């Protein structure tokens, strides 16, 4: 998600266009609700050092938020389904 944000922040041309500004806002909004997968369990935690307890809490909060979003999307999809 960080790479997508960097791409949207640095366009090739016409950075002030309304479509670019709206697109960047949408990417930033999506980044707020998507979990930061780059902060989830890291290889160094398995090999060298133990993970700090503060990082576990953030990972659990992000996982719970992501599961809630996925469950909500699934419920909307199931409600729209015609039986």
C-alpha positions as YAML, in Angstrom:
chain: A
units: angstrom
residues:
- id: 1
  name: UNK
  ca: [0.00, 0.00, 0.00]
- id: 2
  name: UNK
  ca: [2.93, 2.30, 0.68]
- id: 3
  name: UNK
  ca: [4.16, 1.87, -2.89]
- id: 4
  name: UNK
  ca: [0.72, 2.73, -4.27]
- id: 5
  name: UNK
  ca: [0.62, 5.85, -2.10]
- id: 6
  name: UNK
  ca: [4.04, 6.91, -3.38]
- id: 7
  name: UNK
  ca: [2.95, 6.39, -6.97]
- id: 8
  name: UNK
  ca: [-0.21, 8.46, -6.46]
- id: 9
  name: UNK
  ca: [1.73, 11.23, -4.68]
- id: 10
  name: UNK
  ca: [4.21, 11.70, -7.54]
- id: 11
  name: UNK
  ca: [2.39, 11.78, -10.89]
- id: 12
  name: UNK
  ca: [4.18, 12.02, -14.21]
- id: 13
  name: UNK
  ca: [2.25, 15.08, -15.33]
- id: 14
  name: UNK
  ca: [-0.31, 17.65, -14.13]
- id: 15
  name: UNK
  ca: [-0.17, 17.09, -10.37]
- id: 16
  name: UNK
  ca: [-2.83, 19.75, -9.74]
- id: 17
  name: UNK
  ca: [-5.57, 18.14, -11.82]
- id: 18
  name: UNK
  ca: [-8.81, 17.40, -9.99]
- id: 19
  name: UNK
  ca: [-8.72, 13.75, -11.06]
- id: 20
  name: UNK
  ca: [-5.26, 13.36, -9.57]
- id: 21
  name: UNK
  ca: [-6.25, 15.00, -6.28]
- id: 22
  name: UNK
  ca: [-9.39, 12.85, -5.96]
- id: 23
  name: UNK
  ca: [-7.44, 9.72, -6.87]
- id: 24
  name: UNK
  ca: [-4.82, 10.50, -4.25]
- id: 25
  name: UNK
  ca: [-7.54, 11.05, -1.61]
- id: 26
  name: UNK
  ca: [-9.08, 7.69, -2.52]
- id: 27
  name: UNK
  ca: [-5.73, 5.90, -2.24]
- id: 28
  name: UNK
  ca: [-5.07, 7.56, 1.14]
- id: 29
  name: UNK
  ca: [-8.55, 6.58, 2.38]
- id: 30
  name: UNK
  ca: [-7.98, 3.00, 1.25]
- id: 31
  name: UNK
  ca: [-4.63, 2.98, 3.06]
- id: 32
  name: UNK
  ca: [-6.38, 3.96, 6.28]
- id: 33
  name: UNK
  ca: [-8.64, 0.92, 6.28]
- id: 34
  name: UNK
  ca: [-6.19, -1.61, 4.87]
- id: 35
  name: UNK
  ca: [-3.83, -3.22, 7.36]
- id: 36
  name: UNK
  ca: [-0.16, -2.28, 7.14]
- id: 37
  name: UNK
  ca: [1.15, -5.68, 6.09]
- id: 38
  name: UNK
  ca: [4.74, -4.45, 6.17]
- id: 39
  name: UNK
  ca: [4.47, -4.14, 9.98]
- id: 40
  name: UNK
  ca: [3.06, -7.64, 10.48]
- id: 41
  name: UNK
  ca: [5.34, -10.48, 11.61]
- id: 42
  name: UNK
  ca: [8.82, -9.97, 10.30]
- id: 43
  name: UNK
  ca: [11.56, -12.47, 9.55]
- id: 44
  name: UNK
  ca: [13.87, -10.90, 12.11]
- id: 45
  name: UNK
  ca: [11.35, -11.81, 14.82]
- id: 46
  name: UNK
  ca: [11.78, -15.47, 13.91]
- id: 47
  name: UNK
  ca: [15.55, -15.44, 13.55]
- id: 48
  name: UNK
  ca: [17.23, -12.88, 15.81]
- id: 49
  name: UNK
  ca: [15.12, -10.85, 18.18]
- id: 50
  name: UNK
  ca: [11.81, -11.14, 19.89]
- id: 51
  name: UNK
  ca: [9.06, -8.83, 18.77]
- id: 52
  name: UNK
  ca: [8.23, -5.95, 21.10]
- id: 53
  name: UNK
  ca: [4.85, -6.34, 22.81]
- id: 54
  name: UNK
  ca: [3.69, -2.96, 21.50]
- id: 55
  name: UNK
  ca: [3.88, -4.26, 17.92]
- id: 56
  name: UNK
  ca: [1.66, -7.23, 18.81]
- id: 57
  name: UNK
  ca: [-1.12, -4.94, 19.94]
- id: 58
  name: UNK
  ca: [-1.03, -2.94, 16.68]
- id: 59
  name: UNK
  ca: [-1.03, -6.12, 14.61]
- id: 60
  name: UNK
  ca: [-4.01, -7.48, 16.53]
- id: 61
  name: UNK
  ca: [-5.94, -4.22, 16.19]
- id: 62
  name: UNK
  ca: [-5.27, -4.09, 12.45]
- id: 63
  name: UNK
  ca: [-6.22, -7.74, 12.04]
- id: 64
  name: UNK
  ca: [-9.49, -7.23, 13.91]
- id: 65
  name: UNK
  ca: [-10.33, -4.18, 11.80]
- id: 66
  name: UNK
  ca: [-9.54, -6.03, 8.58]
- id: 67
  name: UNK
  ca: [-11.60, -9.07, 9.58]
- id: 68
  name: UNK
  ca: [-14.53, -6.79, 10.47]
- id: 69
  name: UNK
  ca: [-14.29, -5.06, 7.07]
- id: 70
  name: UNK
  ca: [-14.15, -8.39, 5.25]
- id: 71
  name: UNK
  ca: [-17.11, -9.73, 7.23]
- id: 72
  name: UNK
  ca: [-19.10, -6.59, 6.47]
- id: 73
  name: UNK
  ca: [-18.33, -6.87, 2.77]
- id: 74
  name: UNK
  ca: [-19.30, -10.55, 2.82]
- id: 75
  name: UNK
  ca: [-22.61, -9.77, 4.52]
- id: 76
  name: UNK
  ca: [-23.42, -7.10, 1.93]
- id: 77
  name: UNK
  ca: [-22.56, -9.57, -0.82]
- id: 78
  name: UNK
  ca: [-24.74, -12.30, 0.73]
- id: 79
  name: UNK
  ca: [-27.67, -9.90, 1.14]
- id: 80
  name: UNK
  ca: [-27.51, -8.93, -2.53]
- id: 81
  name: UNK
  ca: [-27.50, -12.54, -3.66]
- id: 82
  name: UNK
  ca: [-30.75, -13.80, -5.17]
- id: 83
  name: UNK
  ca: [-31.79, -17.22, -3.95]
...
